Amino acid sequence: MLGRELVRATGAEGLTRAELDVTDPRAVEEAIEPDDLVINCAAWTDVDGAESHADEALRVNAGGAGNVARAAGTVAYVSSDYVFDGHKREPYLESDPPGPLSSYGRSKLEGERATARANPRHFIVRSAWLFGPGGSNFVDTMLRLGPAVRVVDDQVGCPTFTAHLADALAELTMSESFGVHHLAASGTCSWFEFAREIFALAGRHVELTPCTTAEFPRPAPRPAWSVLGSERGHRLPHWREGLQAYLGVRV
């Protein structure tokens, strides 16, 4: 989802997974010029699958990230709210210490560290709850369900439209403001509140019921609080604006 939007936002060429295996150091060196600016969207994104395939997730999210960072002149690594444990009740800032709960979160944190070690000209960009065209996402999942749906109401975050994130990433990488950045939508909601807005905007009449995380167990633990703030002044549009734009694209 994000890679496609970045090609639009930057006007640059993108390499697909079929064209480049980031876990192959030689292939990465051949594909990337030493003065290239690279935004690395390659990732193992199966959060639950990473619990039983931790080595594979690390190989892509950390090893692959290091390969890309070493080969590039400047690199941006797209990371995740899952590097935090979710115990805080205020927005997580760039300076807050990470503490991932899941194998996926640990692999993304190791990717951040590998990127920073390999290249001083790095942007580490954490975002959260992505949705947009071109990939599986929560909005599409909800619109496939009905007439009765139960959705978790005790996980809170910032649903972020990939087009908004891509525009902000493109602007950020034209600067030399290296280091860690949080780029996520303004506003907060639970998954239940997000689902309620999805159905309302789509004009769908669905029997929607809140439930707890304990009632909907998954292999990987999720942070209960995934709200990202920024002490560096970043502010993306509100998540409702992103949802309205996305549903407009779909109509």
C-alpha positions in Angstrom: 0.0 0.0 0.0 2.6 2.6 1.1 5.1 1.8 -1.7 2.5 2.5 -4.3 1.6 5.8 -2.8 5.3 6.8 -2.5 5.8 6.2 -6.2 2.9 8.6 -6.8 4.1 11.2 -4.2 7.8 11.2 -5.2 7.6 10.5 -9.0 10.5 8.1 -8.4 10.8 4.6 -9.5 10.0 1.8 -7.2 11.4 -1.7 -7.0 8.9 -4.5 -6.3 9.5 -7.6 -4.2 9.9 -9.6 -7.4 12.6 -7.3 -8.6 14.7 -7.1 -5.5 15.2 -9.4 -2.5 16.4 -7.1 0.3 17.8 -10.1 2.2 20.4 -10.7 -0.6 23.2 -8.2 0.1 24.8 -8.6 -3.4 21.5 -8.0 -5.2 20.9 -4.9 -3.0 24.3 -3.5 -3.8 23.8 -4.0 -7.5 20.3 -2.4 -7.5 21.2 0.7 -5.4 23.7 3.4 -6.3 25.9 4.9 -3.5 24.3 8.3 -3.8 20.6 7.1 -4.0 18.0 8.2 -1.6 16.0 5.0 -0.8 12.7 4.8 1.1 12.6 1.2 2.4 9.1 -0.2 2.5 10.1 -3.8 2.2 8.9 -5.7 5.3 7.5 -8.8 6.8 4.1 -7.5 7.7 2.3 -10.6 9.0 2.2 -9.7 12.6 0.7 -13.0 13.8 2.9 -15.1 11.4 6.0 -13.5 12.9 5.3 -15.3 16.2 6.0 -18.6 14.6 8.4 -17.4 12.0 10.6 -15.0 14.1 13.8 -15.7 12.2 12.2 -15.0 8.8 10.7 -11.8 10.1 14.1 -10.7 11.5 15.8 -11.6 8.2 13.6 -9.2 6.3 12.8 -6.5 8.8 16.3 -6.3 10.3 18.8 -8.0 8.0 17.2 -6.6 4.9 17.0 -3.1 6.4 20.7 -3.2 7.2 21.5 -4.3 3.6 19.5 -1.4 2.1 20.9 1.2 4.5 24.5 0.2 3.8 24.0 0.4 0.0 22.1 3.8 0.0 23.4 7.3 0.2 20.4 8.3 2.3 17.8 5.9 3.6 14.3 6.1 5.2 13.1 3.0 7.1 9.4 2.7 7.7 8.8 1.4 11.2 5.8 0.8 13.5 3.9 1.6 16.6 4.5 -2.0 17.6 8.0 -1.1 18.9 6.2 0.2 22.0 4.5 -1.9 24.7 1.3 0.2 24.8 1.3 0.8 28.6 1.5 4.6 28.2 -1.7 6.7 28.2 -0.2 9.7 26.5 1.0 9.8 22.9 4.4 8.1 22.4 7.1 10.5 21.3 10.2 9.9 19.4 12.3 10.0 22.5 10.3 7.4 24.4 12.1 4.1 25.1 10.8 1.2 23.0 9.6 -2.1 24.5 8.0 -4.3 21.9 5.6 -7.1 23.0 5.6 -9.2 19.9 8.1 -10.9 17.5 7.0 -8.5 14.8 7.6 -5.5 17.0 11.1 -6.8 18.0 12.0 -7.3 14.3 11.0 -3.7 13.5 13.0 -2.4 16.4 16.0 -4.4 15.2 15.4 -2.9 11.7 15.6 0.6 13.2 18.8 -0.2 14.9 20.3 -1.9 11.9 19.4 1.1 9.7 20.9 3.6 12.2 24.2 1.5 12.5 24.6 1.1 8.8 24.0 4.7 7.7 24.2 8.0 9.5 22.0 9.7 6.9 18.9 7.9 8.0 15.3 8.6 8.7 13.4 6.2 10.9 9.7 6.8 10.4 7.2 5.2 12.7 3.6 5.1 11.7 0.5 3.1 12.7 -2.7 1.4 11.6 -2.1 1.9 7.9 -5.0 1.7 5.4 -5.2 2.6 1.7 -5.5 1.3 -1.9 -3.5 -1.7 -3.0 -3.3 -4.0 0.0 -5.2 -5.8 2.7 -6.4 -3.4 5.4 -9.0 -3.0 8.2 -11.3 -0.8 6.1 -11.7 -3.3 3.4 -12.0 -6.1 5.9 -14.9 -4.4 7.7 -16.7 -3.7 4.4 -16.7 -7.4 3.6 -18.4 -8.3 6.9 -21.9 -8.2 8.1 -24.7 -8.2 9.0 -23.4 -8.5 12.6 -19.8 -7.6 13.5 -17.8 -7.7 16.8 -14.8 -5.4 17.0 -12.1 -4.8 19.7 -12.7 -1.6 21.7 -9.8 -1.7 24.1 -7.0 -1.0 21.6 -6.5 2.6 20.7 -4.5 4.1 17.9 -4.2 6.5 14.9 -5.5 5.0 11.7 -3.3 6.5 9.0 -4.1 6.9 5.3 -1.2 5.8 3.2 -1.6 8.8 0.8 -1.2 11.2 3.7 1.8 9.3 5.1 3.5 9.1 1.6 3.2 12.8 1.1 4.7 13.5 4.5 7.5 11.0 3.9 8.3 12.5 0.6 8.6 15.9 2.1 10.7 14.7 5.1 13.2 12.9 2.9 13.9 16.2 1.0 15.3 17.6 4.3 18.3 16.6 6.4 16.3 16.2 9.6 17.8 12.7 10.2 16.9 10.5 13.1 13.6 9.1 14.4 10.2 10.6 13.4 6.6 9.8 14.2 4.2 10.3 11.3 0.7 9.1 12.1 -2.8 10.5 11.7 -4.1 13.2 14.0 -6.9 12.1 16.4 -7.3 8.7 18.1 -9.9 6.0 18.2 -10.3 2.3 19.1 -10.8 -0.3 16.4 -14.5 -0.4 17.3 -14.8 3.4 16.9 -13.0 3.2 13.6 -15.3 0.4 12.4 -18.4 2.5 13.4 -17.1 5.4 11.3 -16.4 3.1 8.4 -19.9 1.7 8.3 -21.4 5.2 8.8 -19.5 6.8 6.0 -20.2 3.8 3.7 -23.9 3.9 4.4 -23.8 0.3 5.7 -26.3 -0.8 8.4 -24.4 -3.3 10.5 -25.1 -4.6 14.0 -21.8 -3.6 15.6 -20.8 -4.8 19.0 -17.7 -3.9 21.0 -15.5 -6.7 22.6 -12.3 -6.9 24.5 -8.9 -8.1 23.3 -9.2 -11.1 25.6 -12.4 -12.1 23.8 -10.7 -12.0 20.4 -7.3 -13.7 21.1 -4.5 -13.5 18.4 -1.1 -15.2 18.4 0.8 -11.9 18.7 0.1 -9.5 21.6 -1.0 -6.0 20.5 -0.2 -2.7 22.2 -3.4 -1.5 24.0 -2.2 2.1 23.3 -0.7 2.8 19.9 -1.1 6.6 19.8 2.0 8.3 18.2 2.7 11.9 18.8 5.7 14.0 17.7 8.0 16.2 19.6 9.5 17.2 16.2 6.4 19.1 15.1 4.9 16.6 12.7 1.1 16.6 12.2 -0.8 14.6 9.6 -4.4 15.1 8.7 -7.1 13.6 11.0 -7.8 9.9 10.5 -11.4 10.8 9.6 -10.1 12.9 6.7 -8.1 9.9 5.5 -11.0 7.6 5.8 -13.3 10.0 3.9 -10.6 10.3 1.1 -10.2 6.5 0.9 -13.9 5.8 0.7 -14.2 8.5 -1.9 -11.5 6.6 -3.9 -13.5 3.4 -3.6 -16.9 4.8 -4.7 
